[in-house]
Amino acid sequence: MHDRPGTRPKRADARRNAANLLDAATAVFVESGVAAPIRDIAARAGIGTATIYRHFPTRADLIVAVYRHQVETLAEAGPSLLASSATPYAALASWLDLFVDFVVTKQGLAKVLQSDDPCYDPLHAYFLERLVPVCGALLDAGAAEIRSDVDPYELMRGIGGLCAAAGGTLPYDERRLVAILVAGLRSGESQ
């Protein structure tokens, strides 16, 4: 669904349709797991299964595309939130809330992503390459109100750890715990 080198860029409606398909696949994967029938994704996206197979010949192709789509959406949200939020701290808090959504969704893909299929190997590096700088830029932008000793990778890893227990049988509110962590990011002068 990505433009290939040497090809014409996709029209705006084709890009919207591709995003709609990937959003539908994400939702179905979260609800039913990555083994969900392709017909469920097609129904949610309002397209035929043949359209999905034309763009994604294998389930692995679709899973990789969903993961990359989620990473890109999150990467693009950082600068947008920074431009539209009242403060850099508010932008960071909003972005980290979106990151929680991503982490919880990614857990549904975790077993597949940790499989022996080599097509998934570059995804973690891609995740780090795209998202750690965005988190770092948000932290840097809020330097006046955010602790200076916060490393973007450690922060994201910590949130991932807090989200790891989500979905279990015991009550667990990962968002509440992440909110406590985010509140602790404020520097002493801005509290």
WORALIN-V590249 format. One record per backbone hydrogen bond with DSSP energy under -1.0 kcal/mol. NH is the residue of the N-H (numbers start at 1). CO is the residue of the C=O. Records with the same first field share a line. If there is no record, write none. Layout:
NH=CO + CO
This chain:
7=4
15=11
16=12
17=13
18=14
19=15
20=16
21=17
22=18
23=19
24=20
25=21
26=22
27=23
28=24
29=25
30=26
31=27
32=28
33=29
36=33
40=37
41=37
42=38
43=39
44=40
45=41
46=42
47=42
52=48
53=49
54=50
55=51
56=52
62=58
63=59
64=60
65=61
66=62
67=63
68=64
69=65
70=66
71=67
72=68
73=69
74=70
75=71
76=72
77=73
78=74
80=76
81=77
82=78
83=79
84=80
85=81
91=87
92=88
93=89
94=90
95=91
96=92
97=93
98=94
99=95
100=96
101=97
102=98
103=99
104=100
105=101
106=102
107=103
108=105
109=106
113=109
114=110
115=112
120=117
121=118
123=120
126=122
127=123
128=124
129=125
130=126
131=127
132=128
135=131
136=132
137=133
138=134
139=135
140=136
141=137
142=138
143=140
145=142
146=142
147=185
155=151
156=152
157=153
158=154
159=155
160=156
161=157
162=158
163=159
166=163
168=165
177=173
178=174
179=175
180=176
181=177
182=178
183=179
184=180
185=182
186=183
187=145
